[in-house]
Amino acid sequence: DIRLAMTAAIRKYLVENPSGFDPRAYLKVARAAAKDLCIKRYLAFGCEGQASRIKPISLSVMAAHYADGTLRQNVR
């Protein structure tokens, strides 16, 4: 969904601004589209207000968790 939203925003920008082929400009609208979609999804699934439950960890700790089996990739 995010990729589609970003692609649509880039296409729309390029149609509306055919001479504006500056990646900074079209990626700006693409990021805004992705952000809007993420906000809509968070609200739709009732996930707002839960940021305090997310505990960031470093990449090296994450890699160690995958290596020791604490975290497993689940492919369905």
Rosetta silent file (secondary structure, phi, psi, omega in degrees, C-alpha in Angstrom):
SEQUENCE: DIRLAMTAAIRKYLVENPSGFDPRAYLKVARAAAKDLCIKRYLAFGCEGQASRIKPISLSVMAAHYADGTLRQNVR
SCORE:     score description
SCORE:     0.000 S_00000001
   1 L     0.000  -42.243 -178.830    0.000    0.000    0.000 S_00000001
   2 H   -65.452  -43.425  179.689    2.765    2.447    0.861 S_00000001
   3 H   -61.162  -41.770  178.979    4.620    1.749   -2.371 S_00000001
   4 H   -65.515  -40.553  178.875    1.435    2.283   -4.379 S_00000001
   5 H   -64.156  -42.097  179.486    0.668    5.539   -2.563 S_00000001
   6 H   -66.862  -42.445  179.082    4.184    6.831   -3.186 S_00000001
   7 H   -62.348  -43.967  179.002    4.113    5.800   -6.848 S_00000001
   8 H   -62.191  -41.140  179.831    0.742    7.481   -7.376 S_00000001
   9 H   -65.769  -40.720  178.566    1.988   10.678   -5.730 S_00000001
  10 H   -65.204  -45.265  179.602    5.128   10.724   -7.879 S_00000001
  11 H   -60.922  -44.471  179.620    3.146   10.118  -11.065 S_00000001
  12 H   -61.008  -44.836  179.697    0.677   12.851  -10.177 S_00000001
  13 H   -59.916  -45.556 -176.987    3.516   15.273   -9.435 S_00000001
  14 H   -68.422  -31.570  175.719    5.275   14.517  -12.717 S_00000001
  15 H   -68.995  -42.454 -178.506    2.045   14.960  -14.707 S_00000001
  16 H   -76.298  -23.089 -178.329    1.351   18.284  -13.011 S_00000001
  17 L  -132.338   70.361 -174.452    5.006   19.411  -13.231 S_00000001
  18 L   -61.608  -24.896  179.347    6.459   17.913  -16.430 S_00000001
  19 L   -95.478   -3.266 -177.923    9.592   20.063  -16.261 S_00000001
  20 L   -94.405   74.393 -177.436   10.114   19.529  -12.529 S_00000001
  21 L   -98.544   42.351  176.889   12.295   16.445  -12.544 S_00000001
  22 L   -93.476  116.375 -177.589   14.059   17.226   -9.269 S_00000001
  23 H   -55.711  -31.086  179.066   13.987   14.112   -7.057 S_00000001
  24 H   -62.250  -34.996 -178.077   13.819   16.267   -3.930 S_00000001
  25 H   -74.999  -49.554 -176.668   10.504   17.684   -5.105 S_00000001
  26 H   -75.974  -25.757  175.131    8.750   14.497   -6.167 S_00000001
  27 H   -73.939  -25.466  176.060   10.084   12.490   -3.242 S_00000001
  28 H   -63.132  -46.554  178.910    8.706   15.152   -0.905 S_00000001
  29 H   -70.186  -31.270  177.613    5.160   14.495   -2.130 S_00000001
  30 H   -66.084  -43.044  178.025    5.830   10.738   -2.085 S_00000001
  31 H   -64.372  -39.013  178.425    6.897   10.868    1.580 S_00000001
  32 H   -63.733  -40.024  178.227    3.823   12.926    2.432 S_00000001
  33 H   -64.953  -40.918  178.448    1.597   10.336    0.732 S_00000001
  34 H   -64.606  -42.917  179.408    3.294    7.522    2.660 S_00000001
  35 H   -62.543  -45.057  178.883    2.909    9.394    5.937 S_00000001
  36 H   -60.269  -42.536  179.702   -0.783   10.069    5.275 S_00000001
  37 H   -64.689  -42.575  179.152   -1.392    6.410    4.477 S_00000001
  38 H   -62.277  -41.953  178.391    0.415    5.252    7.630 S_00000001
  39 H   -61.806  -44.676  178.942   -1.628    7.626    9.773 S_00000001
  40 H   -60.268  -41.915 -179.648   -4.850    6.346    8.200 S_00000001
  41 H   -67.077  -43.558  177.915   -3.827    2.734    8.844 S_00000001
  42 H   -57.653  -44.783 -179.803   -2.849    3.408   12.458 S_00000001
  43 H   -68.416  -41.016 -178.320   -6.218    5.034   13.083 S_00000001
  44 H   -63.731  -34.435 -177.961   -8.157    2.351   11.190 S_00000001
  45 L   -98.861    9.603  175.899   -6.593   -0.438   13.242 S_00000001
  46 L    67.618   34.205 -176.591   -6.796    1.369   16.592 S_00000001
  47 L   -97.828   -2.461 -177.817   -3.044    1.650   17.076 S_00000001
  48 L   -67.525  149.588  177.697   -2.863    5.327   17.997 S_00000001
  49 L    80.969   12.140 -177.715   -1.568    6.212   21.445 S_00000001
  50 L  -113.430   14.387 -177.690    0.637    3.145   21.800 S_00000001
  51 H   -60.567  -32.217 -178.641    4.034    4.643   20.944 S_00000001
  52 H   -66.566  -16.565  179.750    5.184    4.352   24.557 S_00000001
  53 H   -83.329  -12.101 -179.341    4.927    0.555   24.261 S_00000001
  54 L   -87.024  121.937 -179.950    7.569    0.447   21.521 S_00000001
  55 L  -108.726  106.735 -178.546   11.032   -0.123   22.950 S_00000001
  56 L   -68.056  143.365  174.689   13.757    0.682   20.400 S_00000001
  57 L  -131.132  158.208 -177.676   16.794   -1.587   20.243 S_00000001
  58 L   -74.671  162.577  179.333   20.019   -1.244   18.287 S_00000001
  59 H   -61.970  -38.171 -179.246   20.689   -3.061   15.048 S_00000001
  60 H   -66.278  -37.329  177.151   23.382   -5.196   16.690 S_00000001
  61 H   -68.217  -41.417  178.033   20.961   -6.323   19.412 S_00000001
  62 H   -60.741  -44.455  178.831   18.304   -7.079   16.780 S_00000001
  63 H   -61.882  -40.335  178.399   20.833   -9.141   14.790 S_00000001
  64 H   -63.941  -39.579  177.936   21.800  -11.040   17.946 S_00000001
  65 H   -62.939  -41.813  176.831   18.136  -11.828   18.642 S_00000001
  66 H   -65.754  -39.858 -177.970   17.713  -13.252   15.131 S_00000001
  67 H   -65.659  -39.618 -177.677   20.959  -15.224   15.479 S_00000001
  68 H   -90.011    0.995  175.988   20.012  -16.828   18.793 S_00000001
  69 L    89.044   -1.234  177.618   16.424  -17.547   17.730 S_00000001
  70 L   -59.153  -41.880  174.691   14.732  -15.064   20.085 S_00000001
  71 L  -111.313  133.947  177.622   13.235  -13.450   16.998 S_00000001
  72 L  -125.924  142.096  174.115   12.230  -15.605   14.078 S_00000001
  73 L   -75.968  127.589  177.908   11.060  -14.589   10.667 S_00000001
  74 L  -107.838  109.313  177.741    7.573  -15.935   10.113 S_00000001
  75 L  -103.467  122.667 -177.804    6.771  -16.423    6.456 S_00000001
  76 L  -109.875    0.000    0.000    3.188  -17.387    5.859 S_00000001
